[in-house]
Amino acid sequence: MKSAKCFVLAVLAAAFMVSTSSAAKPSSAEQAAAENNAAEHVELFAAIKAGDIEVKLVPKDSTTGVAMITNKTKKPLKIQLPAAFAGVPALGQFGGGVGGGIGGNSNNNQNQSFGGGMMGMGGMGMGMGGFGGGGMGGFFNVGPEKVGKIKFAAVCLEHGKADPNPRVAYEIKPIDSYTDKPEVIAVVQMLARGEIDQRSAQAAAWHLENGMSWQELAAKVGAKHLNGTVEPYFTPSQMELAMRITKEAARRVEANKDLKKASPGEVTSLSQQ
C-alpha cells in the first residue's frame, strides 16, 4: 500500500497575505509600516501551542506546495519562522513524516560555491509578505483573523513512498522531532538559502536520511519512454554536487559545534539557524 511521501519544505518561493473573505491591501506605505510596528512578535511553534495561530501544509507533490498560516487572534502578528521544520500527516491520516526549511535568497551567486552556477529554485525572493532573514527563518506578518500563504519547494525524506498530494493534510513540527541527523537539517537550510538546486539537495537528503548509496542514487530511473529507453533521475552533475553538499553539511555541523563551545548560549542550534 502506498502512503504519502515524506518531503522537506525547503525554499520559500513567494509569500502573500489574503483575508479570510477577500484580499486586503494597505492604503499607503505609512499605514503598512504602522501595522507592522503594531504587530505582536511571536515564534511560530510557541504561537501554535498557545492557540494563536494554526498552520496547515498543503503539498502539491514531493517538490512544492503551500503553507497556510491562520491568525486566530484579533491582533496583527509578526511570526518568526523556523529555518527548518518537519511536517507529519494530520492525526488519523496515513503517510510518512516530512521536514523542511523556510528561507530563500534572490541572489543566486551563492550557487557557484557548490555547483559552478547551478540553477537555484525559481521564483525565490526576500522581503515578500513581510518576512526577511536571508534564509535564516525570518518573519511573516498575518493580520487579525486572516490567513497568510507561503509557497514552498520541497525535497522528500522518505524514499520509496508515493508522492504527497493536496488530499492529505500535513502538520508542521520542529525538525528535530523527525530527524536526529543534523547534516540533513544543514542540507535543508542550504536549499532554503538558495545555495543549491532542488534535485542535488534531494540526492543528498536521500543519502543522509535514508542511507541510499551513491550507486543506488545514480542508478535510480527517472522518465521512462515508450520506445523502452529511460532517463536517470539525477544527472551526473547533480550527483557530483550532491556529494559535495553532504561534505559541506558535515563541515557546517562541526563548525556549529565549535562555535557553541566557544560561545555557549550565544549561538543557536543548527535547526534554528
N, C-alpha and C positions, 0 to 999 in steps of 0.2 A: 504494500500500500504506500502511495506517495504522500508526502507531507510537505508543508511549506518550507522552502529552503531558508536556511539561516543566512542573513546578509548583514553587511555593515553599512549603516547610514553614515556616509562619509563626507562628501563635499557639498557645502551649502552653495547651490547654484543661483537661487533667487529667493527673495522674501517679499511678501506684501501683506498688507492688512486688509481685512474685509469685515464688514459689520455683520451681525447675526441676521440682519434683514437686508441691508444694502451697503455698498462700498462708501466709505466716508473719507473725505479729503480735507486737510486743514485749509482754512480760508487764506492763510498767509504764513510766511516763514516765521513771523513773530509768534503766531498762535501755536505753531508746531513746536517751537523752542520752549514756549511756556508749558505746554502739555508734557514735553519731555522732562523738564525740570520738576514738574509736579508729580511725576510718576514715582511710585514706591519701588525701590530696588529689592529684588528677591532672587534667590537662587532657585533654579528650575526644580530640582528634586525636593528641596525644602518646601517650595510652594505647592507641589503636588501633595506632599504629606500633610500640609496644613489645609488642603482642600480649596486653595485659592485658584488653582488652575487645573486643567485637565489636558493631557497630551495623548493624541491618537496618531499612530503611524499607519499610513495607508500606502503600502508598496504597490507599484505598478508591475514590477518584475524584480529580478535579482539585481538590477543595476540602477533603478531610480524609483522615486515615489514622493509622497508629500507628508510632512509632519504638520498636524493641526493642533494649535495651542489655543485653548479656550480660557479666557479670563472670566472666572465665575464671580468676581467681586464687582463692586460699584465704583472702583477707583482704577486709574491707569496704572499699569505695571511695567517696569523695565526689568525684564527677566534675564538673568545671567545664564547663558547657555553652556553646557559642558562641551569640552573639546572632543570627548569620546563618551559613548554611551552604548548600552545594549538594548535590544528590542526582543521581546518574547511574545508569543501568541497570547491573546487575551484569555482569561480564565474560561475553561470549557471548550476551547478550540484546539484543534490538533495541528502541531507543527513544531519546528525547531526554533531555537533562540537566535537572535541577531545582535550585532553590535555595531557601533558607528561613531562618527565624529562630525562636529559642526565646525565649519571654518571656510576656507577658500581664499584665494588671493588672485586678483585680476592681473597681477604682474607675473607672467609665466616664465620670466627669465630664470626662476629657481629651477625649472625643469632641466636646465642644462647641467645642473650639478649631478644628475643621475642618468639622463638619457640623451645628452647631446642635443637638446632641443625637442625631445619627445613631446607630442601634443598633450596638453593638460585637458581637464574636463571643460566642455563648452559651457558658456553662459555664466562662468563664475564671476562674482563681483563682491565688493565690500561696501559697507555703508548703506545697503538697501534695507528697507523695512525697519530702520532704527537699530541696526546691530553693527558691531565692528569687532576688531581684535586680531585681524591678520591671521586667522586660523587658530587662535587661542581661545576659542569659545565665543566670546563677545556677548552682546546684549541684543534683545529683541523686545520691541515695545508692543504691547497689546492694550487697547483701550478698554474701558469698563464694559463688561458683559459682551465683549466682541471676540472674534476668532482671528488668529493670525495663522498664515500658512507659509511653510518653508519647503521649497522644493529641494530634494537631496539626490545625490548619486550614491551608489551602494556597491559593496563587494560582499560576496557570500562567505559565511564562516562555517558552513556545514556541507561539505561536498557530497554529491550523490542524491540529494533530495530534490523534489520538484520545486520549481520557482515559486516565490511568493506571488500573491495576486490580491487585488483590492477586496476580495470577498473575505479574506482573513485579516482581522484587526490585530495589530501589534501594540504592546505597551512598552514604554520607554523605561529602562532601568540603568543603574550605574554599570559601566563596562566591566568593572572587576567583579560584578555578581555573575558574569557569564564566563569570562576567561581569566585564568591566572597567569597568562603569558604576557608580560609587559612588552615584549617585542611585537606582538600582534597590535597592541594599543599604539605603539610607536608607528607602525605601518599605517594605521587608520589616520593618525594625526598628520603624517606626511602627505597622505592623499587629500586630507581636509585643507592643508595649506597650499595645495596646488603644486607640490614639488614633483609629483609622479603621476603617470596616467593610470586610468582605472584598471585596464587589463593587466598591467605589470603588478599593480597592487594586489589584484585578485590572485595571481600566481603566488606571490609572496605570502598572502594570507592563508591559502590552502596548504602551502608548505609548512608554515609555522603552526597553524591551529590544528590542521587535520593530519599532519605527518606525511603528506604526499611527497614522494621523491621527485627530484628534478626530471628524472627519466619518465616517470608517470605523467607529470605535467606536460612535458614535451610531446608525449605520445597521445595526449587527450585529443579526441576528434571534435572539431567544430562543425562546420557545414558539411552536409552530405548531398552530393549532386545526383541527378537522375542517371547520368552515364556511369555511375559507380565510383567516381572519384570523390575524394574527401579533402577537406582543408583542416589544418591543425587549429586547435582552439587558441593557442598562443603562437605568435610569430617568434622567430629566433631572437629578434631584437628585444621583444617583450620578456622573453625568458632570461636573456642576459641582464636586463635591467632589474628583473625580479631578484636575481641572485645578489646583485649589488644592494638592492633595497634591504634584504634580510641582514646583510653585513652592517649596513648603516644603522638599521634599527637596533641591532645588538650594541653597536658603539654608543648610540644615544642612551640606551638603558644604563650602560656602565657609567657614562658621563653624568647622568642624572643621579646615580648613587653617590658618585664622588662629590657632587655639588651639595647633596643633602648632608654628607658627612662634614663638609667644610663649613656649611652654614645651616645647622639644624634649625628647623622651624621657619626658615626663610624661603625655602624652595618647595613649591607644591609638588605633589606626587605626579607621576607621569600621566595618569589618567585625567588630571586636572589642568595640565599644561596646554 
